[in-house]
Amino acid sequence: RLSFADVTGDGKADLLAYEKDGTITMGEGFGDGFTNYHQITTGFGGYDGRLSFADVTGDGKADLLAYEKDGTITMGEGFGDGFTNYHQITTGFGGYDGRLKFGDVTGDGKADLVAYEKDGTLTLGKSFGDGFTDYHRITTGFGGYDGRLHIVG
């Protein structure tokens, strides 16, 4: 229920706590800890384990990514102290609960989607700033790693 991502856009990771009531509390990172804890969004009751934070838009501020129960992904665009403009950015991921990761794999400054397939392959969806495109397999051989793969970037 804790995540770390640069929400403020200052180049330092902020602490994001998913509270039991569905609010998100942020502690602003200052390079050697966190300060100024405050609530930045509400309304995510029941999303435990289905929220991610990554800069999909490429503006230097982490966006909120909510994995919906129907397999769609909703993004809230980060503005430095919360999220706005919530909208659906992709569909077709029913059954991927816990198997979607986000990070800048391509090196273009935008977080890409990496899907861990049940057969151990990893599928990449390249970010175009408001969703993902060009889905293709990027590696195989990770059977049995479900829940233990992380993307950094």
N, C-alpha and C positions, 0 to 999 in steps of 0.2 A: 504494500500500500504506500510505499515511498518510491519516488522517482527523482531523477536529477536531470535537468535540462536548462539551457540558457533561455529563460523566458524574457528577461529584461533586455537582452541584446548587448550586454556589456562584455561578452566574452568569458564570463564566469558562470559556472553551473549554479542554478538555483535549486532549492529543495522543494519538492511538491509532495504534499501529504494528502492522500485520499481519505477523507473522514467518513465515519460510519453513516452519517446523515446525507452523504452524496456531495458535500462541498469539497472544494480543493483549497487547501491552505498553502501559501508559498512563503518560504523563508529566502530572502534575497542573499545570494552568495556574494561574499566580499573577498574571496581568495584564500581565506583561512578559517572559514566557518560560515554561519548564516545569521541574519539579523532581520528585523522588521517583518516578523511573521504576521501575515494577514490573509484573509479569505479573498480569493480571486474569481471564483465561479461557484455556482450551485446547480442543483438539478441532476446530479449523476448518481442518485440512489440506485442500487442494483447493477452498477457497472464494475464492481470489484473484479480486478483482473482483466478488464476489457478497455482500459484507457492507456494511451501512450502519448508521449510528448516528443516531438521532433520537428525540425524546421523544414517543412515540405515546400513552403513558398520561396525559400531562399533569401529572406530579408534579414536574417540574423537572429530572429526571435522564434522560439519554439512554438509550434502549433499544437493544439489538442486533437488527438485522433481517437475517436470512440468506435469500437467494434460493436456493431448492433447485432442483436440476436438473429436477425434475418440475413446476416452475411454482408450487409453494406457497411461502409466506413464513412462516418461523418467527421468533418474537420471543422474546428473552430480556429480561426486565424488569430495568431498571437499578436498583441499590440503593445507588449512590454509590461503590462500589469493585469493580464487576463486574456480573454478570448472573445471574439466577435465574429459575425458573419458565418454562423454555423450552417453548413450545407453538406450534402452527400457528395463524396468525390469518387467512389467506386462501389461496385456491387460484385456478387458472385463468390463470396467467401464464406458461405454457409458451411459449418463444420470445421472451421479453422480456429476455433476458440483457443487462444494461447499459443498459436503457431504462426502469428504474424509479427514481424519485427520491422522497425524503421530506422534507417541510418543512411548517410551519404556514401553509398557504395561506388558511385560513378565519379565522385570528386568534383561535381559541378556546383556544390554549395546547397543542394536541395536533397532532403531525405528521401530515399527510395524505399520501396516496400520489398521485403524479403519474406516469402512464404515457405515454411517448412512443410514439405509434402509428407504424407504418411509413409511413403516408400524410402524416405531419407534423402530425397533430392531437395535442392533449394531453387526456388523460382524467383527471379528478380522482375519487379515492375519499376521502370525508370520514372522518376518524378518529372512532371512538366510544370510544376508550381501549383497546380490545382487538381491533382489526381495523378494517375500512373498510366504508363503506356509501354509498349514493346515488351510484353511479358515473355520471358524465356528462361530456360534452365541454365543455372550458372555453375552448379557442382552437384556431385552425387556422393553417396557413401556415408551419410550421416544417420542411418537407421539406428534407433535406440537413443538418440540425443534429444528427443521431444522434451521441451521445457528447459533444456540446458544450453541452448545456443543464444548468443547475444551479438548484436551488431553495434559497433562503436563508430561514431562519426557523424 
